[in-house]
Amino acid sequence: MLREISRKYYTEEFQLAPTDVDDLINEAFTTLNRSIKEFEKLFADGDDMAAIREAAHAMKGNLLNMGLDDQADMALSIERSDNTDTAQDHFSNLKKELEAF
């Protein structure tokens, strides 16, 4: 479903041809996977909230660029977290959402 939301967003917002949309979808999927791995490493390495907030901010931008506003709000929750436990909880919820992409 998320993939279809992005597909529709790219088609309508940028008036792209289907092959161009497919290329963007594939690149977006790669970027999402890279971001997820970055978060997992950050949480495994410890308590660097500045790095976690920076990663969340970047992911939020990527999600907005994909037309995934609800998931971008979830990334914003990570960015605004006060501690790593809360950030990790928000990340877990977002990761579950993104598995549907």
C-alpha positions in Angstrom: 0.0 0.0 0.0 2.8 2.5 0.8 4.4 1.7 -2.5 1.2 2.6 -4.2 0.8 5.9 -2.3 4.3 6.8 -3.5 3.6 5.7 -7.0 0.5 7.9 -7.1 2.4 10.8 -5.5 5.2 10.7 -8.0 2.8 10.3 -11.0 0.5 13.1 -9.9 3.0 15.5 -8.3 5.7 15.3 -10.9 3.8 13.9 -13.9 6.3 11.2 -14.5 6.2 8.3 -16.9 5.6 4.9 -15.4 9.2 3.8 -16.0 10.5 6.9 -14.3 8.2 6.3 -11.4 9.4 2.7 -11.1 13.0 4.0 -11.0 12.1 6.4 -8.2 10.3 3.7 -6.3 13.3 1.4 -6.5 15.6 4.2 -5.3 13.3 5.1 -2.5 13.2 1.5 -1.3 17.0 1.4 -1.3 17.2 4.7 0.6 14.6 3.4 3.2 16.6 0.2 3.8 19.8 2.2 4.2 18.1 4.5 6.7 16.7 1.5 8.7 20.2 0.0 8.9 21.6 3.3 10.1 19.0 3.5 12.9 19.7 0.0 13.9 23.4 0.7 14.1 22.8 4.0 16.1 20.6 2.2 18.6 23.1 -0.7 18.9 26.0 1.8 19.5 24.4 3.6 22.4 23.0 6.9 23.5 23.9 9.4 20.7 20.6 11.3 20.6 22.1 14.0 18.3 22.9 11.4 15.7 19.5 9.7 16.1 17.8 13.1 15.6 19.8 13.8 12.6 19.0 10.4 11.0 15.3 10.9 11.9 15.3 14.4 10.3 16.9 12.9 7.1 14.4 10.1 7.0 11.5 12.5 7.6 12.6 14.4 4.5 12.8 11.3 2.4 9.4 10.1 3.5 7.9 13.5 2.6 9.5 13.4 -0.8 7.8 10.0 -1.3 4.4 11.3 -0.4 4.3 9.3 2.9 3.1 12.1 5.3 1.9 9.7 8.0 5.3 7.9 8.1 7.1 11.3 8.0 5.2 12.2 11.2 6.4 9.0 12.8 10.0 10.0 11.9 9.3 13.4 13.4 8.4 11.6 16.7 11.8 10.0 16.7 13.4 13.4 16.0 11.6 14.9 19.0 12.2 12.1 21.4 13.9 12.9 24.7 15.8 9.7 25.1 17.0 6.7 23.1 14.4 4.3 24.6 11.5 6.5 23.4 13.2 7.1 20.1 13.7 3.3 19.7 10.0 2.7 20.4 9.0 5.2 17.8 11.5 3.7 15.3 10.1 0.2 15.9 6.6 1.5 15.0 7.9 3.2 11.9 9.9 0.2 10.9 6.8 -2.0 11.1 5.0 0.5 8.9 7.8 0.6 6.3 7.9 -3.2 6.0 4.7 -2.8 4.0 6.6 -0.8 1.4 
